[in-house]
Amino acid sequence: IFRVYKSGLDGPILVLLHGGGHSALSWAVFTASMTSRVTCRVLAVDLRGHGDTQVRNSDDLSTQTMSRDVANVVRAMYGEIPPPLILVGHNMGGAIAIHTATGTLLPSVVGLVVIDVVEGSAMDVLHSMQNFLRGRPKTFKSIDHAIEWSIKSGQIRNLESAKVSMVGQVRRMVLCASNRCDNIDVAPSDQPSPVNDVIAERHEEFYDLNYVTDEADNLRSERQSVYSWRIDLSKAEKYWDGWFRGISNLFLSCNVPKLLLLAGIDRLDRDLTIGQMQGELYLIFS
């Protein structure tokens, strides 16, 4: 079952794919802002192994598997010929968006937006990724502590976003008397019903940011528990190279309007620099 979040009633569908270790909730603030400005629909997906999605072989994070997952979720929601789709992905999700768009898995893709990922810089940092993951806290005393760490460490810069997205990145582990831990996911009490045995859907009301504040307040009274990461990204190392290798050329060759958002021009690799000089892509530096 794939957990998805929806917002909006009309217009093209933005299919939002989060980065490694995150969840669809990382798009909550973006979704609220976007749907208030333009007429569109949003479909944000907890990718395999992330968030509240539960699938067999959840540790298979290959680009082929996750790209097929995205296509299968979209078809389950909208049929074999979906409405116009714009794939939007951040980091790992950006790589999956590129592979999904170029793999002709979905016939209705009319746009591609990739945020903060290019092949060159991504490949350069892979060798230090394990050190980065080891440097993170393994557990947090509470959701509030996790939110505080995400802001102070610079992992998330927007406090509202941190309050929402950290709920999808960590889960509560209850400490038993025997010192064994049972994983209990932090989630609202109203459990959604599966759609076609493939999708578990939450509606746009979930994007009310007051939810996380209320949830965090309720959890303050809980004792004998800690919060740990929902996914151990270090175990996915064998897939990292496959996520990013070749994506710059794939992005340039994708035959739909496309947009690449980066922090600065220094993030461009050789292939993208050539593509920019040849007018093959439009860049926005945030």
N, C-alpha and C positions, 0 to 999 in steps of 0.2 A: 504494500500500500504506500503510495506516494502522498505526502502531505502537500497541499497547495493552498494558496491564499489568493482570493480574487477581489477585484475592485473595479467599479465602473460598469456601465450598461451598454454603451454605444462606442463606435469607432474602432480603429485598428487595435490589435491586441499586442501589448508589450509583454513578451515572455522574459522574465527576469531570472537570471542564473547567478547565484552568489559565488563568492570566493571560497577557497579551501578552508575548512574549519568553521565557516559561518553557516547561516541558514537563510531561508526566505525572509525571515524577520529583519534581516539586515537592510531590506528594501522598504521597510515600513514608512520611514520619514520621506524617502524619495517618492513613494507611491502617493502619499497624502498631498505632497507638493505638486506632483505631476497632474494628478486627476483634478486638482483645483484650478489648473491653468489651461489644460487642453482637453478636448473630448477624446477619450481613449479608454480602453479596458486594460486591466493588468492581471497577469497570471504569474505569480511568484512560486517557485518550486523548491521544496527541500530536496536537494540532489541525493542520490544514492549514498548511504553511509552518514548522512548529515541530518540534523534537526530531528523531526519526528517521523521521517520516512523509515519504513520497515520493509526490507526486501530480502529474499534469499541472496546469498553471496554478496552481502553488503560491503565486503572488503574489495570487490572487483571495481576499482575506480579507473579503469582504462577509458581512454577517449571514445573508443568504439561503443563500449557498453553504456556510458553516460549519454552519449549522443543519441543512441537508440532510445534510452529512457526518456529523454526530452521529447522526442518525436512521438513515442507511445503515449505519454501523458497528454500532449496536445491533441492527438487523435481521439483519445478517450473522452476528452472534454468537449471537443468541437467537431468530431467526425472526420472522415477520410479526407475531405477537402475543407480545411479550416478557413475562417475569415483571414484577411491580411494580417500577417505576423511580422513584428519587428523583434528580433532577438537581441537582448541586452545582457551582457555578461561582464562581471568584474573578476579580474585575476584568473583563477582556475575556471570560473564560469565564463570568462571571456574566451578562453581557449576552447571550451566546450561549445560555445555559441558559434565560433568560427568553424569548427569541425561539423557541427550540425548544419550550418548554412551551406557549406561547400560540399557536403555529402549528399545533397539533394534528398534528404530524408523527409522534408516537408515541402510540399508544392506551393505553399502560400507565403513563403518568406519574401517580404518586400523591402526589408531593411536590416542592417546589422550595426550594432553599437558595441564597441569594445572599450572597456575602461581599465586603465592602469596596468596593461600588460602588453609587452612586446617580446618577441623571441629572444633577442640579444640579452637584454637585462635580466630576463627570467632565467635563462640558462646560466648566466654569470653568478647568480646568487644561490643556485641549487646546492653547491658544495658547502655552503654555510647554513643551510636550512635546518639541519639536525641540531646544530649548536643553538640556533634561535629557539627551536622548540624545547630544547632542554633548559633554556634560560627562563621559560615561562613558569609561573607558579603551577604546581600540579593540582592544587585544590584551593578553594576559597571558603572563608567562614560563612559567607552569605552572598546572596545576589548583589547586595549593595557593595560588598567588597570587590566582587568581580567587576561591577560597573566602574568603581573607583580605579581599579587597576587598569582597565581598558583605556580610561581617559589619561591617567598619569603616565602610562607607558607610550601614549601616542598611537596605540593601535586603532582607536576610534577618536575622532576629534569633536564630534557632535554629541552633547550629553543626552539629548532626546533620543538619538539613534542608539546610543549605548544602552539606555534603559530598556529599549525594545529588543535589540539584537542579542544582548548577552543571554537573555532567556533561551534563545535558540542555540547558544554555543555551549552552555554548561547544564548539568543536571544534578539534582539533589541525590546524595548518597546517605542513607540513614545508617548511623553507626549502631550496630547491635551489641548486646552484652558480650557476645562471643568474639567481638572485634572483627566480625565479618560484616561486609557492607552489601546492602541491597540497593540497586539502582532504582530510583523513583524519579521519573521525569516531571519537571515543573511544567504544568499545563493547566488551562482552565478546566473547571469541573465538567462543563458540557462537552461531551465527546462527539465529534461529527460522525455521521454515518458514511461508510464507503460508497463511492459512486462507481458502478460497474466493476466492483471488486478491485479497482485499480487506484482510485483517487479518494483521498479523504480531504474534504473541502472545508475551509473556514471562510466566512464571508467578510465583506469589507469592514463591518463593525469592529473586527479585531484590530483594525488600524487606529482605533481610538487609543492615544498614547496614555490615557489615564489607567488603562488596564495594568500596565507594568508597575506603576506606582502602587496601585492597590495590592497587586500580587506580592510585591516586595514588602509592603507593610505587614501583610498576613504572615509572611515567612519569617519576619523578625522574631516572632514568638516561638518558632520551632527550635528545638534544641537537639543535641546529639546528631548533628548532620553537617556535612560539608558539601561543597559543590565542585564537581570535576568536569573536565572537558568531555563533551559528548562523543568526539571522535579523536582517536590517536593518529594524528597525521604522520607521525614518524613511521608508522607501519605501511604507509602508502608510498614510500620512497621509490619503489620499483616503477611507479606510474608517473613520477614527476617529469622525467625526460619526455615521455610520450605526450604529456599535456601541451608542452611548449615548443618542442622541436618542429620547425617548419611552419609555424603559424603565421609568420610575417608574409611569406609568399602566398600562403593560403588566403590570408586576408586580402591581399592585393588582387588575387585572382577571382575573388568572390564576385559573381556577376549580379550584385544588387547594390543599391545605394548604401554606403557604409560611412561610419563615423568612428574616429579613434580619439579618445580623451586621455591625455597624459598630463603629468605635472609640469613638464617642461620639454623643450626640444632636445635636451641632452639625453632624453630617454629613448630617442629613436635609434634603431640599429641600422646596419648598412642597407638592408633591403628596403626598409621603410623610408630611409633618407632618399634613396634613389627614386622610390615611388612618389615621394613628396615633390621632388624636383621635376618629375615628369608629369605632375598634376594628376596622379592616379588616386589621391585621397585628400580629404579635407580634415585638417587637424584643429582641435580646440585645446589650448593649454590652460588648465585651471590652476 
